[in-house]
Amino acid sequence: MNTLKACCVFLMITALMASCSQTHTPAIPSDPHSFSNPEEAFVEHLSLSLVVNMEEKILQGEAVWMIGKNRNAKELILDTKELEILEVQTSNDGQTKTAAKFTLGPKDPILGEALHIPITAGTRFVHIRYNTTPGAEALQFLPPAQTHTGRSPFLLTQSQAINARTWVPCQDSPGLRFTYNATVTVPKGLLALMSAENPTQVSPDGVYQFQMTQPIPAYLLALAVGELTFRSLGPNTGVYAEPTLIDKAAYEFEEVNDMISIAEKLYGPYQWGRYDIVVLPPSFPFGGMENPRLTFATPTILAGDRSLVALVAHELAHSWSGNLVTNATWNDFWLNEGFTVYFENRIMEALKGAEYANMLAQISLKDLNDEVRDMGSDSPDTKLAIDLAGTNPDDGVTSIAYDKGFFFLKTIEKTVGREAFDAFLIDYFNKNAFKTMTTDEFVAILREDLLVKFPGSEEQIGVDNWVYGTGIPDNLPIPQSDKFTNVEKAVSAWIAGVDEGDLGSDEWTSHEWLHFIHSLPDGIDAKELGRLDSVFHLTASTNSEVQAAWYERAIKSNYLKAKPAIRKFLTTVGRRKFLMPLYGAMKNTPGWEQTALDIYREARPRYHPISVISVDQLLSWQE
Ligand SMILES: [Zn+2]
């Protein structure tokens, strides 16, 4: 554990050489969310050893960083947060080590502590022995009862945005990439998976080796450990899930192979080898996380009818937008997410038709309108080019980056035509693969490589207004969906007294149901909701999106019959997208404030730290 074997050094060097062909000397962006000093010294390869201790809920780690560029640096600075640093050594050859007198900087509540390691011009490796602590915001250790089988404990990580530093001391900035290899020891019988080349079988001794030969930023470091099994879905794709969920997952994700072909046809070859998905327990705080080679997914998209697989298209699309061309800092987050929502929409259009993509776009528009209404249309938080310095970058995870970003790209597409825009995007992904991008750089490339060919397009689009302005520009292309128009007519008819059974809803998909719930008038009362519920059984829905929308409506209309189902949902699911509106609605609805606190008291220990931070803040929670 404590010594680095020669073969590991060889592997590291091989990996480094493999990666060199894909990297260039990066223009290093200044990142307000990292203490690191890449201008002086930056790291290029990580050799990581981890022992997963499920009982104590900690990782015992040894991280060996290979320094790539060292411009006569006096020190290497790494990001850490809540780590117990046991020992730091430096070496010139990876073998002969000298103890380093490291120091930790002052504690910042958001950024953690800078780890200062003195180095010389000849230093090539730093070796750090450390333990994680129970406060690690990336890690969630789940007891067996919170898994699907109920038999084994589970560990999952979420490194984005700046949580990698809570389980690996690293240069935790999206603008800095490295390759890695890892040895992970877990309790026997469990499978370990990383954002790397993965095993498909349980290792008898509980020891797993991983290689990631393509350079990634720290926020894409990922680990999942649990009772997991694998099912192939195509030549280069498959799904991991708990044994009791694997059939359901394999059915739900059957179209993934087609999605990969569609994505490659749109924007060029998939560059990460395999594309696999792991289905996590329901406390996973996000819908999905685009960890390279292995998307992490919430089980709440296993609707049984493939109606929520757009999320997989989204995570797959990140293999280009985000993982291949990466936002330089979290202030450029819209470059990751806006592009990905656009790309997701194009994959779903090719897979299910234009009408389907229009429905997704209308849902996007609703989310954007709601967000801008809540923030205020002149709020600086409604800018694509946002300034998150001094705040937690998770605060930037709003509809602005995703949906305003999406509609900006739709506006460009509409102005220059799809053919020209697609050609531009293929070129953009090609030229910038394995590089990082700032908002200003993107705008310059857009002007030079595309808009210059279309006189007047710059003004027609209003690029500066979209990127640097607040609110929603008035040239946003409004999506039209015939199916949603029919749903709106059904709502009007129902309000006018038409019977629930005569609304033509027999063939509605979950997206139409969502739109139906969203289109109900604000003043609707509990009695009226009860009438809908007795016919459509919305409280008993098993589609997580429909559940979340209906429960929010139920709270606002004080529909008490839904309360037990709301409690069950919130004490099972930890996906932040669902938690925030539901707890928010309870907090703001007279008579429900105490219910919010009661449910949260029960549910809080089951949530991932990322969700806990958000809901604590929302409810002003005090232990
Ligand atoms: Zn995304």
Boltz pocket constraint, residues with backbone or C-beta under 6 A from the ligand:
constraints:
  - pocket:
      binder: B
      contacts: [[A, 314], [A, 318], [A, 336], [A, 337], [A, 340]]
      max_distance: 6.0
